[in-house]
């Protein structure tokens, strides 16, 4: 097997592993999502705001890949449920930021904690040598973020 063939096979295997891991993690999170009564897009807004903090609607739209009108509707519905609030931007009072309320932060923390618990359960089933390799590989992948690639 040539170096290129081996890399192609490794890419395919990594993609397959990632797909299965995301499936398991998504299934675990689906129970919480269903119990919350949120749509998947609303859930994505909550998780994005929990990671990035308050954002203008334009940045939310860009991050979600949807129109500004769609974000306005999502934020309106989340605000009506007490999960998101709008506040003026300290940099420009004309701009409104969408941020999580205490209720929204609690929801995001619950989901994050459940995901972390599942991840730790899975990682405990992996031997130390494999964990070292996984950490090295993930560190290399993290280092490649923002780079154009090979």
C-alpha contacts under 8 A as a table, 3 or more apart, distances in Angstrom:
res1	aa1	res2	aa2	distance
1	X	5	X	5.87
1	X	6	X	6.22
2	X	5	X	5.07
2	X	6	X	6.14
3	X	6	X	5.14
3	X	7	X	6.17
4	X	7	X	5.10
4	X	8	X	6.14
5	X	8	X	5.08
5	X	9	X	6.17
6	X	9	X	5.08
6	X	10	X	6.10
7	X	10	X	4.99
7	X	11	X	6.04
8	X	11	X	5.06
8	X	12	X	6.25
9	X	12	X	5.14
9	X	13	X	6.18
10	X	13	X	5.04
10	X	14	X	6.02
11	X	14	X	5.17
11	X	15	X	6.09
12	X	15	X	5.12
12	X	16	X	6.15
13	X	16	X	5.05
13	X	17	X	6.14
14	X	17	X	5.09
14	X	18	X	6.03
15	X	18	X	5.06
15	X	19	X	6.12
16	X	19	X	5.12
16	X	20	X	6.37
17	X	20	X	5.26
17	X	21	X	6.15
18	X	21	X	5.09
18	X	22	X	6.03
19	X	22	X	5.22
19	X	23	X	6.13
20	X	23	X	4.98
20	X	24	X	6.29
21	X	24	X	5.24
21	X	25	X	6.12
22	X	25	X	5.04
22	X	26	X	5.76
23	X	26	X	5.11
23	X	27	X	6.08
24	X	27	X	5.18
24	X	28	X	6.30
25	X	28	X	5.12
25	X	29	X	6.22
25	X	115	X	6.98
25	X	118	X	7.54
26	X	29	X	4.98
26	X	30	X	5.87
27	X	30	X	4.97
27	X	31	X	7.13
28	X	31	X	6.19
28	X	32	X	7.67
28	X	115	X	7.67
28	X	118	X	7.98
29	X	32	X	5.35
29	X	33	X	6.18
29	X	111	X	6.96
29	X	114	X	7.68
29	X	115	X	7.15
30	X	33	X	4.84
30	X	34	X	5.92
31	X	34	X	5.18
31	X	35	X	6.09
32	X	35	X	5.03
32	X	36	X	6.12
32	X	111	X	6.98
33	X	36	X	5.16
33	X	37	X	6.66
33	X	38	X	6.29
33	X	39	X	7.69
33	X	40	X	7.63
33	X	43	X	7.22
34	X	37	X	5.52
34	X	38	X	6.96
38	X	41	X	7.96
38	X	42	X	5.75
38	X	43	X	5.93
39	X	42	X	5.14
39	X	43	X	6.09
40	X	43	X	4.97
40	X	44	X	6.15
41	X	44	X	4.96
41	X	45	X	6.33
41	X	74	X	7.61
42	X	45	X	5.08
42	X	46	X	6.38
42	X	74	X	6.12
42	X	75	X	7.97
42	X	78	X	7.07
43	X	46	X	5.10
43	X	47	X	6.26
44	X	47	X	5.16
44	X	48	X	5.97
44	X	64	X	7.79
45	X	48	X	5.12
45	X	49	X	6.08
45	X	60	X	7.52
45	X	64	X	7.85
45	X	74	X	7.93
46	X	49	X	5.28
46	X	50	X	6.11
46	X	83	X	7.94
46	X	84	X	7.87
46	X	100	X	7.10
46	X	104	X	6.80
46	X	108	X	6.61
47	X	50	X	4.98
47	X	51	X	6.31
47	X	108	X	6.04
48	X	51	X	5.23
48	X	52	X	5.99
48	X	53	X	7.73
49	X	52	X	5.13
49	X	53	X	4.79
49	X	54	X	5.91
49	X	55	X	7.09
49	X	98	X	7.83
49	X	99	X	6.17
49	X	100	X	6.55
50	X	53	X	5.66
50	X	100	X	7.06
50	X	105	X	6.66
50	X	108	X	6.30
52	X	55	X	7.47
53	X	99	X	6.30
53	X	100	X	7.72
54	X	97	X	5.57
54	X	98	X	5.18
54	X	99	X	4.05
54	X	100	X	7.16
55	X	59	X	6.24
55	X	60	X	6.44
55	X	97	X	4.95
55	X	98	X	5.37
55	X	99	X	6.64
56	X	59	X	5.49
56	X	60	X	6.49
56	X	95	X	6.84
56	X	96	X	5.96
56	X	97	X	4.41
56	X	98	X	6.10
57	X	60	X	5.00
57	X	61	X	6.06
57	X	68	X	6.59
57	X	71	X	6.34
57	X	72	X	6.95
57	X	96	X	7.54
57	X	97	X	6.78
57	X	98	X	6.83
58	X	61	X	5.11
58	X	62	X	6.28
58	X	68	X	6.15
59	X	62	X	5.06
59	X	63	X	6.08
60	X	63	X	5.12
60	X	64	X	6.04
60	X	71	X	6.84
61	X	64	X	5.25
61	X	65	X	5.77
61	X	66	X	5.06
61	X	67	X	5.67
61	X	68	X	5.47
61	X	70	X	7.65
61	X	71	X	5.76
62	X	65	X	5.07
62	X	66	X	6.61
62	X	67	X	7.86
66	X	70	X	6.27
66	X	71	X	7.03
67	X	70	X	5.15
67	X	71	X	6.49
68	X	71	X	5.13
68	X	72	X	6.22
69	X	72	X	5.07
69	X	73	X	6.38
70	X	73	X	5.18
70	X	74	X	6.22
71	X	74	X	4.95
71	X	75	X	5.99
72	X	75	X	5.21
72	X	76	X	5.98
73	X	76	X	5.00
73	X	77	X	6.24
74	X	77	X	5.32
74	X	78	X	6.22
75	X	78	X	5.04
75	X	79	X	5.86
75	X	84	X	6.74
75	X	98	X	7.17
76	X	79	X	5.12
76	X	80	X	6.16
77	X	80	X	5.10
77	X	81	X	6.51
78	X	81	X	5.15
78	X	82	X	6.41
78	X	83	X	5.31
78	X	84	X	5.39
79	X	82	X	5.00
79	X	83	X	5.65
79	X	84	X	4.58
79	X	85	X	5.50
79	X	86	X	7.88
80	X	83	X	7.67
81	X	84	X	7.76
82	X	85	X	7.27
82	X	101	X	6.78
82	X	103	X	6.77
82	X	104	X	7.46
83	X	100	X	5.89
83	X	101	X	5.36
83	X	102	X	7.50
83	X	103	X	5.50
83	X	104	X	4.26
83	X	105	X	7.91
84	X	98	X	6.44
84	X	99	X	5.49
84	X	100	X	4.43
84	X	101	X	5.30
84	X	104	X	6.35
85	X	98	X	5.73
85	X	99	X	5.48
85	X	100	X	6.11
85	X	101	X	6.07
86	X	96	X	5.98
86	X	97	X	5.35
86	X	98	X	4.66
86	X	99	X	6.32
87	X	96	X	5.42
87	X	97	X	5.20
87	X	98	X	6.65
87	X	99	X	7.55
88	X	92	X	7.43
88	X	93	X	5.19
88	X	94	X	6.94
88	X	95	X	5.95
88	X	96	X	4.54
88	X	97	X	5.97
89	X	92	X	5.21
89	X	93	X	5.23
89	X	94	X	7.31
89	X	95	X	5.47
89	X	96	X	5.61
89	X	97	X	5.86
90	X	93	X	6.22
92	X	95	X	5.64
93	X	96	X	7.25
100	X	103	X	7.48
100	X	104	X	4.96
100	X	105	X	5.82
101	X	104	X	4.98
101	X	105	X	6.15
102	X	105	X	5.07
102	X	106	X	6.17
103	X	106	X	5.14
103	X	107	X	6.32
104	X	107	X	5.09
104	X	108	X	6.23
105	X	108	X	5.12
105	X	109	X	6.04
106	X	109	X	5.07
106	X	110	X	6.15
107	X	110	X	5.21
107	X	111	X	6.38
108	X	111	X	5.24
108	X	112	X	6.07
109	X	112	X	5.04
109	X	113	X	5.94
110	X	113	X	5.16
110	X	114	X	6.16
111	X	114	X	5.16
111	X	115	X	6.15
112	X	115	X	5.09
112	X	116	X	6.07
113	X	116	X	5.08
113	X	117	X	6.06
114	X	117	X	5.09
114	X	118	X	6.26
115	X	118	X	5.18
115	X	119	X	6.15
116	X	119	X	5.01
116	X	120	X	6.09
117	X	120	X	5.16
117	X	121	X	6.19
118	X	121	X	5.02
118	X	122	X	6.28
119	X	122	X	5.13
119	X	123	X	6.09
120	X	123	X	4.97
120	X	124	X	6.04
121	X	124	X	5.33
121	X	125	X	6.93
122	X	125	X	5.49
122	X	126	X	7.18
123	X	126	X	5.25
123	X	131	X	7.64
124	X	127	X	7.59
126	X	130	X	6.45
126	X	131	X	6.46
127	X	130	X	5.47
127	X	131	X	6.25
128	X	131	X	4.91
128	X	132	X	6.22
129	X	132	X	5.16
129	X	133	X	6.48
130	X	133	X	5.04
130	X	134	X	6.06
131	X	134	X	4.93
131	X	135	X	6.03
132	X	135	X	5.14
132	X	136	X	6.19
133	X	136	X	5.11
133	X	137	X	6.07
134	X	137	X	5.10
134	X	138	X	6.03
135	X	138	X	5.16
135	X	139	X	5.98
136	X	139	X	5.07
136	X	140	X	6.19
137	X	140	X	5.10
137	X	141	X	6.17
138	X	141	X	4.91
138	X	142	X	5.95
139	X	142	X	5.01
139	X	143	X	6.12
140	X	143	X	4.99
140	X	144	X	6.35
141	X	144	X	5.05
141	X	145	X	6.64
142	X	145	X	5.36
144	X	147	X	5.27
144	X	148	X	7.85
144	X	149	X	6.86
